[in-house]
């Protein structure tokens, strides 16, 4: 039995119909963070790299040629908003960004996880400026298959990976964002003009960790390095 066949048999037990078998590579869509963690552990055990996508329209061209053993995790079924206290809600990473942020210019299918991991300098400025001050923490499934919590950022900065900022623009190469805890009220309203909220600032030279340091800590064996 091939490594892919063994992996797919295990994935069937974990996600059932959430496994697609009509692609050149296994594609799974877990429904819960717990299922997602099991999928990450199965990939690690069978020596498959993991690529995390919000939806498949963002996958690289000729993906099957990039890596012989690659597993794609779609977060589009990880949806839901749960009130955790009078002051906060927990938003699963596959929840459409439009459910949480009103007034931004994000595509309708953009997920919260995809918004964070796909952010780039000069892109999504208004949306991130409105959303990021409301982030209280990120729950992330790392390469070990364990959940880790990343503290709220002080400002939205690509240069400071010591907090949840590490995942801005990470393209899913650090782990799987399971959920985001946001301060209420929800939805976050993106304002036009000068009152968009706190701008992103650079803290270059101040961070205790670099992006590479974080990658080595969370993914020492390169599970997410496709």
JOKA-V52786 format. One record per backbone hydrogen bond with DSSP energy under -0.5 kcal/mol. NH is the residue of the N-H (numbers start at 1). CO is the residue of the C=O. Records with the same first field share a line. If there is no record, write none. Layout:
# JOKA-V52786
NH: CO / CO
This chain:
# JOKA-V52786
6: 2
7: 3
8: 4
9: 5
10: 6
11: 7
12: 8
13: 9
14: 10
15: 11
16: 11 / 12
18: 15
19: 16
20: 18 / 27
26: 70
27: 20
28: 72
29: 18
36: 32
37: 33
38: 34
39: 35
40: 36
41: 37
42: 38
43: 39
44: 40
45: 41
46: 42
47: 44
48: 43
49: 69
50: 223
51: 71
53: 73
58: 55
59: 56
63: 60
65: 62
66: 63
67: 63
70: 68
71: 49
72: 26
73: 51
74: 28 / 72
75: 53
78: 75
79: 77
82: 90
84: 82 / 88
85: 88
88: 85
89: 182
90: 82
91: 89 / 180
92: 80 / 90
93: 178
94: 78
95: 78 / 92
97: 110
99: 96
100: 97
101: 97
102: 100 / 188
110: 107
112: 95
113: 93
115: 111
116: 112
117: 113
118: 114
119: 116
123: 120
128: 124
129: 125
130: 126
131: 127
132: 128
134: 131
135: 132
136: 181
137: 181
138: 150
139: 179
140: 138 / 148
141: 176
142: 140 / 146
143: 218
145: 142
148: 140
150: 138
152: 136
157: 155
160: 157
161: 159 / 209
163: 160
164: 151
166: 163
167: 164
168: 165
169: 116
170: 167
171: 117
173: 170
176: 141
177: 175
178: 139 / 176
179: 139
180: 91
181: 137
182: 89 / 180
183: 134
184: 87
187: 100
188: 100
190: 102 / 188
191: 189
195: 192
201: 156
206: 203
207: 203
214: 210
215: 211
216: 212
217: 213
218: 214
219: 215
222: 219
225: 222
226: 224
